[in-house]
Amino acid sequence: MKTLFATTVLFLFANPVLYALRTTNPVIIKAPTTAENTTRAELKKVIILDFKNIDQNKNYNYLETSITDAIRNELKAKFDFQELNPRVWRMAAQKNYYQWPNENYTKGFALHLGALLQQDLVVGGYYQAVLTQKAAGESAYVLQAHVFVMDVGKRKVVGEFQMAFDADATLFTRIEEMGTRVTGVAKAVLPNKGATGLTPVEFDEVGANELGLLAGTGVLSIPAAFSGSYDSDKPLYVKDFAMPVSAALFYARHDFLWPQFMLHTMAGANFGSGNFAVATDTKKIQASMLDIYAAAHIGYEFTFWRFNAVPLVGGGFSFASVNLDYNTLSALPLTPSGEKRSSAKINASAPFAEGGVKLAFKVTKNIYLHAYALYRQSFYMSTSVGELFTLGGLSMRF
């Protein structure tokens, strides 16, 4: 019965993850479909690609971000539209066999990605630094940029243009002018700011890494925590200490290998103490427990508004020991050789399987509150025991 209960719990948590892992088709990422998308669906949906330094001249790599941001800011200042979170389209491009990231500036890439993600428009382009001979006989770099706006539904380029400007003190002024020229092209397909009366949903561009601290306790032992009279023939485990204190550090990698999959790792410790009765004395043995463990899980992330839920399944190893203090007894017990024994240490280390659920609430762009329920089944040579832990804590995405 004990093994059946533990197997059932782990199966319930593992099943969604195992089902997703069976999928062998190319990964298709669609725009989120949460309740906050009621206005998003009525606005033109737009992908703004990262502008590409096609020569990969390291001296001008920083302009990829500058040009992309300048165009994004100008478009958002002039028009109503819903931009797709760049993290979503980058992951789609990576997982659907495009030449990523080498071809993210081509019109073919823009059209196919836009169609895959069911977007209306794609804005993209590239630039290169060309060494040019000046009139005075000196050579200097000139940046040549190309920008296009693609209508995905009509499968055609709405407009495109080229600009050339010197890599000098006027550089960022010219980049702003480029953003202004893009708005001149986009006005043919995007409504003016405020014309729709709708507010686009802003995305939070955060990293895929998450680091957090947790604290909690054990709430259920299977079989129940030890009770009755203790003697040296009875084994003791971590689960035999009621309401142990638990503290842990966790690291999670979001979009691990596939979109919405999560690699989740934990390292922590459980602390507990108690008093055990003995049949030969009216006084009790003082006992303490220390359990240092490491675990890894795989999960699948479900998101709704500011909440997300992640079923987790995995396992790890527990380095645990139970210390018994006999000095509280009326008389110390004797060893087989007749010597008095004041203490004993029991090794309770074991591998374990673990499953559960991780719930999170986004407080700010990078800060999350968490609640965990994790069931651990530890495996010993002659038996297995289980314990349910609940934890809460705080994390940061970066």
SULRA-V8326 format. One line per field, one symbol per residue. ss: DSSP state (H for helix, E for strand, C for the rest). phi: phi as a letter, one per 30 degrees, with the letter a starting at -180 (. if undefined). burial: 1 if it has 24 or more other ideal C-beta (glycine too) atoms within 12 Angstrom, else 0. Layout:
# SULRA-V8326
ss->???
phi->???
burial->???
This chain:
# SULRA-V8326
ss->CHHHHHHHHHHHHHHHHHHHHCCCCCCCCCCCCCHHHCCHHHCCEEEECCCEECCCCHHHCCHHHHHHHHHHHHHHHHEECEECCHHHHHHHHHHCCCCCCCCCCCHHHHHHHHHHCCCCEEEEEEEEEEEEECCCCCEEEEEEEEEEEEECCCCEEEEEEEEEEECCCCHHHHHHHHHHHHHHHHCCCCEECCCCCCCCCCCCCCCCEEEEEEEEEEEEEECCCCCCECCCCCCCCHHHCCCCEEEEEEEEEECCCCCCEEEEEEEEEEEEEEEEEECCEEEEEEEEEEEEEEEEEEEEEEEECCEEEEEEEEEEEEEEEEEEEHHHCCCCEECCCCCEECEEEEECCEEEEEEEEEEEEECCCCEEEEEEEEEEEEECCCCEEEEEEEEEEEEEEC
phi->.dddddddddddddeddddddddcdedccceebdddcddddccdcbccdddcdddhdedbdddedddedddedddddcbcacddeeddddddddcciddccdcdcdddeddddddechccbbcalaabccdbddddjccadcdccbbbbcddddhbddaaabbbaddbdcedddddddedddddddddbbddeiddiccdddccdbddcbbbcbbaadcacbdeeebjccbddcdbbeddcdhddbbacbbbcdhdibeidbcbbbbabcbababcdbdcaddcddbbbbbcbbbbbcbbccbbhccbbbdbblaabccbbccccdddddbddcdedjddbcaabcdcdadbcbblbccbbddbeccbcbbbbbccccccecabbbaccbbbabbbca
burial->00000100110011011001000000101011000000010011111111111100000100110111111101110111111111111111111101001011111011111111111111111111100000000000111111111111000011110010101000100110111111111100111000000001101010010111111111011100110001000011111111111111111111110111111111111111010101000001111111111111111111100001111111110101111111001000100000000001010111011111111101000001111111111110000111111111111110
